[in-house]
Amino acid sequence: MLDKILNAFRNSKWRGSSFIIVGIDFVEHQLAQALIERGGKIIAFIDDEPWSHKTEMLGATLRYPSEIEALAQRHHVQAVVTFNQRAELLPDECIKQLSSMNIPTVQMDPNLSLEEQLNTISSTLDSYEQK
């Protein structure tokens, strides 16, 4: 019973939250799946390979890095998430533009556990809500 209540509480925090995930490797897939399971929505995955453009993963379309800002604005995303090894897909200028739109860029170490990744996103969102 307590587990059900705790899961409902955890899920409600993510419900309605939209994210863009930079990268399409296992670590990005795993995090995206966890966000979806908790009620979040993945707007797009970002990849620069032309053969993967506009294919789908977990119901979200793969897009080019040049599309991040427009997608973030159009879909009112709560955060853009990237792992350290994917920094080349998210240029500094894009990060500045997202920041000016009050959209955080969450950069994290891929060696973090899934719970640590979710906690990092959660704390980033909490700090942006307080602004």
C-alpha positions in Angstrom: 0.0 0.0 0.0 2.7 2.4 1.0 4.6 1.6 -2.3 1.5 2.5 -4.3 1.2 5.8 -2.5 4.9 6.6 -3.0 4.8 5.6 -6.7 1.7 7.8 -7.3 3.6 10.7 -5.6 6.7 10.2 -7.7 4.7 9.9 -10.9 2.7 13.0 -10.3 5.8 15.1 -10.2 6.7 14.1 -13.8 3.2 14.1 -15.2 2.8 16.7 -17.9 6.6 17.4 -18.0 8.1 17.4 -21.5 11.8 16.8 -22.3 14.2 16.8 -25.1 16.9 14.2 -24.8 20.2 14.7 -26.6 21.6 11.4 -27.8 20.2 8.0 -28.7 22.4 5.6 -27.0 21.4 3.2 -24.2 21.8 5.7 -21.3 19.5 8.2 -23.1 17.0 5.4 -23.9 17.0 4.2 -20.3 16.4 7.7 -18.9 13.7 8.5 -21.4 11.9 5.3 -20.6 12.1 6.1 -16.9 10.7 9.6 -17.5 7.8 8.2 -19.6 7.0 5.6 -16.9 6.7 8.4 -14.4 4.3 10.4 -16.6 6.8 12.6 -18.5 6.8 13.0 -22.2 9.7 12.9 -24.6 9.3 15.5 -27.4 12.4 14.5 -29.3 15.7 12.8 -29.2 18.6 14.7 -30.8 21.1 13.0 -33.1 23.2 14.3 -36.0 23.3 11.2 -38.1 21.3 11.7 -41.3 20.1 8.1 -41.5 18.3 8.4 -38.2 16.6 11.7 -38.8 12.8 11.6 -38.3 12.8 8.0 -37.2 11.1 7.2 -33.9 12.3 6.0 -30.6 9.9 5.5 -27.6 7.3 7.4 -29.6 9.5 10.5 -30.1 11.0 11.6 -33.3 14.8 11.9 -33.8 15.8 15.4 -34.8 18.9 17.4 -35.7 20.7 19.6 -33.1 19.7 22.7 -35.1 16.0 22.0 -34.2 16.4 22.0 -30.4 15.5 25.6 -29.8 12.4 25.6 -32.0 11.2 22.3 -30.6 11.8 23.5 -27.0 9.8 26.7 -27.6 7.0 25.1 -29.6 6.4 22.3 -27.1 7.1 24.2 -23.9 9.6 21.7 -22.7 10.7 21.7 -19.0 14.3 20.7 -19.8 16.8 19.6 -22.4 18.8 16.7 -21.0 22.3 15.8 -22.2 25.1 13.5 -21.0 28.7 14.5 -21.0 29.6 12.5 -24.0 26.8 14.2 -26.0 28.0 17.8 -25.4 29.0 18.2 -29.1 25.4 17.9 -30.1 24.4 20.8 -27.9 26.5 23.9 -28.7 27.1 26.7 -26.2 25.0 29.1 -28.2 22.0 26.8 -28.0 22.5 26.4 -24.3 22.5 30.3 -24.0 19.4 30.5 -26.1 17.6 27.9 -24.0 18.6 29.7 -20.8 17.2 33.0 -22.2 13.9 31.1 -22.7 14.1 29.9 -19.1 14.6 26.3 -20.2 17.3 24.5 -18.2 19.9 22.3 -19.8 20.6 19.4 -17.6 24.1 18.0 -18.2 25.0 14.9 -16.3 27.5 12.1 -16.0 26.4 8.9 -17.8 27.9 6.9 -14.9 25.2 8.1 -12.5 22.5 5.6 -11.5 19.1 6.1 -13.0 17.7 7.3 -9.7 20.6 9.8 -9.5 19.8 11.0 -13.0 16.1 11.5 -12.1 17.1 13.3 -8.9 19.4 15.6 -10.9 16.6 16.5 -13.3 14.2 17.0 -10.4 16.5 19.3 -8.5 17.2 21.3 -11.6 13.5 21.7 -12.3 12.9 22.7 -8.7 15.6 25.4 -8.9 14.2 26.8 -12.1 10.6 26.9 -10.6 11.9 29.0 -7.8 13.3 31.7 -10.1 
